[in-house]
Amino acid sequence: MKKLLFVFGLMLAFGATAQKVKVESGNYKFLKGESEINVEFDYSNLTLMKDNLTEEKYVEDRKNELNKKEAGKGDAWEKEWNAAKEDIWEPKFLELVNIVISKKKKDLKFDKDLSSAKYTLIVEVKWIYPGWDVVVSKKPAELNTVLKFVETENKDNVVLELSSEKAPGAQYGSQFSNETRIGESFAKTGKTLGGLVFKKGLK
């Protein structure tokens, strides 16, 4: 029985739905000749879980659940959750998109606070499913985003808009932190975008 549970856990860990990226409008032509892309992250319309909870509702429920198990545990988790955006998720995305492009020997950098960049990528974080890891059963995180390239000086001018659905947070070994698993979904999104930017815009 234990062996069957272990095998089932492995199937869940590696059977995540494949990421889907679709061009909603525009094209990649604007990337030619650019050396830097400013990046902003937008969580204002984020929902979570299968029930599409608001971030406020999700955090409050999770915090209360953990505090009931152990006083103060939920409050500590809330701080970790809020810090994860700048400490884990965004760095993971930026690291992977830049790694993929640099491996292709292309001189294009994605980073925050590049005010001189002609174009800005707005990463609209739409939906997060944190997955789970309980040793014998695992499910990677999933992430939906809208990747919107706009003119930095005129953000109403969208030159390329992509929708990315169910980017999986791949797990190798045990990973009990929801925030870290979600970070791997951001990494996957960055990796996929880097490949598309090279193939469609820089090649």
C-alpha positions as CSV (number, residue, x, y, z in Angstrom):
1,M,0.0,0.0,0.0
2,K,2.8,2.4,0.9
3,K,4.5,1.6,-2.4
4,L,1.3,2.4,-4.3
5,L,0.9,5.7,-2.5
6,F,4.5,6.6,-3.3
7,V,4.0,5.9,-7.0
8,F,0.8,7.9,-7.0
9,G,2.6,10.8,-5.4
10,L,5.2,10.7,-8.1
11,M,2.5,10.7,-10.8
12,L,1.0,13.9,-9.3
13,A,4.4,15.5,-9.0
14,F,5.3,15.1,-12.7
15,G,1.8,15.1,-14.3
16,A,1.2,18.8,-14.2
17,T,-0.8,20.4,-17.0
18,A,1.5,21.9,-19.7
19,Q,1.9,25.7,-19.8
20,K,-0.1,27.4,-22.6
21,V,1.1,30.7,-24.0
22,K,-1.1,32.6,-26.5
23,V,-0.6,35.8,-28.4
24,E,-3.6,38.0,-27.7
25,S,-2.5,41.0,-29.7
26,G,0.6,42.5,-31.4
27,N,3.9,40.9,-32.4
28,Y,7.5,40.6,-31.4
29,K,9.0,42.9,-34.0
30,F,9.5,45.8,-31.5
31,L,12.3,43.8,-29.8
32,K,14.8,44.3,-32.7
33,G,17.6,46.6,-31.6
34,E,16.5,46.9,-28.0
35,S,19.0,46.3,-25.3
36,E,16.8,46.6,-22.2
37,I,13.2,46.0,-21.2
38,N,11.8,47.5,-18.0
39,V,9.7,45.1,-15.9
40,E,6.8,45.7,-13.6
41,F,4.7,43.2,-11.6
42,D,1.0,43.8,-11.0
43,Y,-0.9,41.8,-8.3
44,S,-4.0,44.0,-8.2
45,N,-6.3,41.4,-9.8
46,L,-4.8,38.3,-8.3
47,T,-7.0,35.4,-7.3
48,L,-6.0,32.0,-5.8
49,M,-7.1,28.4,-5.5
50,K,-9.9,26.7,-7.4
51,D,-12.5,29.0,-5.8
52,N,-10.8,32.1,-7.1
53,L,-10.4,33.7,-3.7
54,T,-9.1,37.3,-3.6
55,E,-5.5,37.5,-2.2
56,E,-6.9,39.3,0.9
57,K,-9.3,36.4,1.6
58,Y,-6.8,33.7,0.9
59,V,-4.2,35.2,3.2
60,E,-6.7,35.8,6.0
61,D,-8.1,32.2,5.8
62,R,-4.6,30.7,5.7
63,K,-3.3,32.8,8.5
64,N,-6.3,31.9,10.8
65,E,-5.9,28.2,9.9
66,L,-2.2,28.2,10.9
67,N,-2.8,30.3,14.0
68,K,-5.3,27.7,15.2
69,K,-2.7,25.0,14.9
70,E,0.0,27.0,16.7
71,A,-0.3,30.5,18.1
72,G,1.7,33.0,16.0
73,K,2.4,30.6,13.2
74,G,-0.1,32.2,10.9
75,D,1.2,35.7,11.5
76,A,4.7,34.5,10.7
77,W,3.5,32.9,7.5
78,E,1.7,36.1,6.4
79,K,5.0,38.0,6.6
80,E,6.7,35.2,4.5
81,W,3.9,35.4,1.9
82,N,4.2,39.2,1.6
83,A,7.9,39.0,1.3
84,A,7.9,36.2,-1.3
85,K,6.9,38.6,-4.1
86,E,10.1,40.6,-4.0
87,D,12.3,37.9,-2.5
88,I,11.4,34.8,-4.5
89,W,8.8,35.2,-7.3
90,E,10.0,38.3,-9.1
91,P,13.8,37.4,-8.9
92,K,13.0,33.9,-10.2
93,F,11.1,35.3,-13.2
94,L,13.9,37.8,-14.0
95,E,16.7,35.3,-13.5
96,L,15.2,32.7,-15.9
97,V,14.2,35.1,-18.7
98,N,17.7,36.6,-18.7
99,I,19.5,33.3,-18.5
100,V,17.6,31.9,-21.5
101,I,18.4,35.0,-23.6
102,S,22.0,35.3,-22.5
103,K,22.6,31.6,-23.4
104,K,21.5,32.5,-26.9
105,K,24.3,35.2,-27.0
106,K,21.8,38.0,-27.2
107,D,22.3,41.4,-25.6
108,L,18.9,42.1,-24.1
109,K,18.3,42.6,-20.4
110,F,15.0,42.4,-18.5
111,D,15.0,44.1,-15.1
112,K,12.9,46.3,-12.8
113,D,13.5,50.1,-12.5
114,L,14.9,50.5,-16.0
115,S,13.4,53.9,-16.5
116,S,15.4,54.6,-19.7
117,A,14.0,51.5,-21.4
118,K,11.7,52.3,-24.4
119,Y,9.5,49.4,-23.5
120,T,8.1,48.0,-20.3
121,L,6.8,44.5,-19.6
122,I,3.9,44.4,-17.2
123,V,3.5,41.0,-15.6
124,E,-0.1,40.9,-14.5
125,V,-0.4,38.0,-12.0
126,K,-3.9,36.7,-12.5
127,W,-4.2,33.4,-10.7
128,I,-2.1,31.2,-8.4
129,Y,-2.6,27.6,-7.2
130,P,0.1,26.8,-4.6
131,G,0.0,23.0,-5.0
132,W,1.1,20.8,-2.1
133,D,3.7,18.4,-0.8
134,V,2.8,15.9,1.9
135,V,5.7,13.5,1.2
136,V,3.6,10.7,-0.4
137,S,1.5,13.1,-2.5
138,K,2.7,16.2,-4.4
139,K,1.2,18.7,-6.8
140,P,3.2,21.5,-8.3
141,A,2.0,25.1,-8.1
142,E,0.3,26.7,-11.2
143,L,0.4,30.2,-12.3
144,N,-1.6,32.3,-14.8
145,T,-0.3,35.6,-16.0
146,V,-0.8,38.2,-18.7
147,L,2.5,39.4,-20.2
148,K,1.9,42.9,-21.6
149,F,4.6,44.8,-23.4
150,V,3.9,48.5,-23.6
151,E,5.7,51.8,-24.4
152,T,7.3,53.0,-21.2
153,E,6.2,56.6,-21.9
154,N,2.7,55.6,-23.1
155,K,1.5,52.5,-21.3
156,D,-1.8,52.6,-23.2
157,N,0.1,51.6,-26.3
158,V,0.3,47.8,-26.0
159,V,2.8,46.4,-28.6
160,L,2.5,42.8,-27.6
161,E,0.1,40.9,-25.2
162,L,0.5,37.3,-24.2
163,S,-1.6,35.1,-22.0
164,S,0.2,32.4,-20.1
165,E,-1.8,29.6,-18.3
166,K,-0.9,26.9,-15.9
167,A,2.8,27.5,-15.7
168,P,3.9,24.6,-13.5
169,G,6.1,24.9,-10.5
170,A,8.3,21.8,-11.1
171,Q,9.3,19.9,-8.0
172,Y,12.4,17.8,-7.6
173,G,12.5,16.2,-4.2
174,S,10.4,17.6,-1.3
175,Q,9.4,21.2,-1.3
176,F,7.1,22.0,1.6
177,S,7.0,25.8,1.1
178,N,4.1,27.1,-0.9
179,E,5.9,30.3,-1.6
180,T,9.0,28.4,-3.1
181,R,6.8,26.2,-5.2
182,I,5.0,29.3,-6.6
183,G,8.4,30.7,-7.3
184,E,9.2,27.8,-9.6
185,S,6.0,28.7,-11.6
186,F,7.4,32.2,-12.0
187,A,10.7,30.7,-13.1
188,K,8.9,28.6,-15.7
189,T,7.0,31.6,-17.0
190,G,10.3,33.5,-17.3
191,K,12.0,30.6,-19.0
192,T,9.2,30.2,-21.5
193,L,9.1,33.9,-22.3
194,G,12.8,34.0,-22.8
195,G,12.6,31.3,-25.4
196,L,9.8,33.0,-27.2
197,V,11.5,36.4,-27.2
198,F,14.6,34.8,-28.8
199,K,12.8,32.7,-31.3
200,K,10.1,35.2,-32.3
201,G,11.9,38.6,-31.8
202,L,15.6,38.3,-31.8
203,K,16.5,35.3,-34.0
